[in-house]
Amino acid sequence: MTLGMIIIVFIIIKEFFLDPKNKNDKFKLPELIKIPKSSNLESIDLKNNNISMVVTLDDGTQKIIIITFDNGLEKSRKYIDIDKSN
C-alpha cells in the first residue's frame, strides 16, 4: 500500500511540476515567421514540421514560402514564385 501511494505521488509530481524534455509544441510563431515588408499573408498551412505560406507582395506578385522545422528550430526556408501568366 505504501508503494502504491509513493507511485501515485510520483505521477502527480511528474505530470504537474516537471517540464517535458521535448518542447516541440511551444513554437513562438510570430517571432519565427517573417514575411517580406509591405506584403499580405493570404494563407498559412501547418503540416508536420512544415509551415507553408502564400504572400502577395506590394507589386501584385505572389510567393510561396516554405519553412521546415526540426525540434523547434528552423532547418530550411524556400521561396517559390507563383507565375500567373497562364
C-alpha positions as CSV (number, residue, x, y, z in Angstrom):
1,M,0.0,0.0,0.0
2,T,2.9,2.3,0.8
3,L,4.5,1.6,-2.5
4,G,1.2,2.4,-4.3
5,M,1.0,5.8,-2.6
6,I,4.6,6.6,-3.5
7,I,3.8,5.8,-7.1
8,I,0.7,8.0,-7.2
9,V,2.6,10.9,-5.6
10,F,5.4,10.5,-8.1
11,I,3.0,10.5,-11.1
12,I,1.3,13.6,-9.8
13,I,4.6,15.5,-9.3
14,K,5.8,14.4,-12.7
15,E,2.7,15.5,-14.6
16,F,2.1,18.8,-12.9
17,F,5.5,20.1,-11.8
18,L,8.2,18.8,-14.2
19,D,8.7,20.2,-17.7
20,P,8.8,17.7,-20.6
21,K,12.1,17.2,-22.3
22,N,10.6,17.7,-25.8
23,K,9.1,21.1,-26.2
24,N,8.1,20.9,-29.9
25,D,4.6,22.1,-29.2
26,K,5.8,25.5,-27.9
27,F,6.6,27.5,-31.1
28,K,6.9,31.2,-30.9
29,L,5.3,31.7,-34.3
30,P,5.2,35.5,-34.6
31,E,8.9,35.6,-33.9
32,L,9.7,32.7,-36.3
33,I,7.6,33.7,-39.3
34,K,8.9,36.7,-41.2
35,I,7.3,37.7,-44.5
36,P,8.7,40.4,-46.8
37,K,7.8,44.0,-45.9
38,S,4.7,45.5,-47.4
39,S,3.2,42.1,-48.2
40,N,0.0,40.5,-47.3
41,L,-0.3,37.0,-45.9
42,E,-3.0,35.2,-48.0
43,S,-2.9,31.7,-46.4
44,I,-0.9,29.6,-44.0
45,D,-0.8,25.8,-43.7
46,L,0.8,23.9,-40.8
47,K,1.6,20.2,-41.6
48,N,4.0,18.0,-39.7
49,N,7.2,20.1,-39.4
50,N,6.4,22.4,-42.3
51,I,4.8,25.8,-42.5
52,S,3.6,26.9,-46.0
53,M,2.5,30.5,-46.6
54,V,1.2,32.3,-49.7
55,V,2.0,36.0,-49.6
56,T,1.1,38.8,-52.0
57,L,3.8,41.4,-52.5
58,D,3.0,45.1,-53.0
59,D,3.6,44.8,-56.7
60,G,0.8,42.2,-57.0
61,T,3.1,39.1,-57.4
62,Q,2.7,36.1,-55.2
63,K,5.2,33.8,-53.5
64,I,5.0,30.6,-51.6
65,I,7.3,30.5,-48.5
66,I,8.0,27.0,-47.1
67,I,9.7,26.8,-43.7
68,T,10.8,23.4,-42.3
69,F,11.4,22.9,-38.6
70,D,13.4,20.2,-36.8
71,N,13.0,20.0,-33.0
72,G,11.6,23.6,-32.9
73,L,14.5,25.1,-34.8
74,E,14.3,26.4,-38.4
75,K,16.0,23.9,-40.7
76,S,15.3,25.4,-44.1
77,R,13.4,28.2,-45.8
78,K,12.4,28.2,-49.5
79,Y,10.8,30.9,-51.7
80,I,8.8,29.9,-54.7
81,D,7.4,32.5,-57.2
82,I,3.8,31.9,-58.4
83,D,3.5,32.5,-62.2
84,K,0.0,33.8,-63.1
85,S,0.8,34.3,-66.8
86,N,-1.2,31.2,-67.9
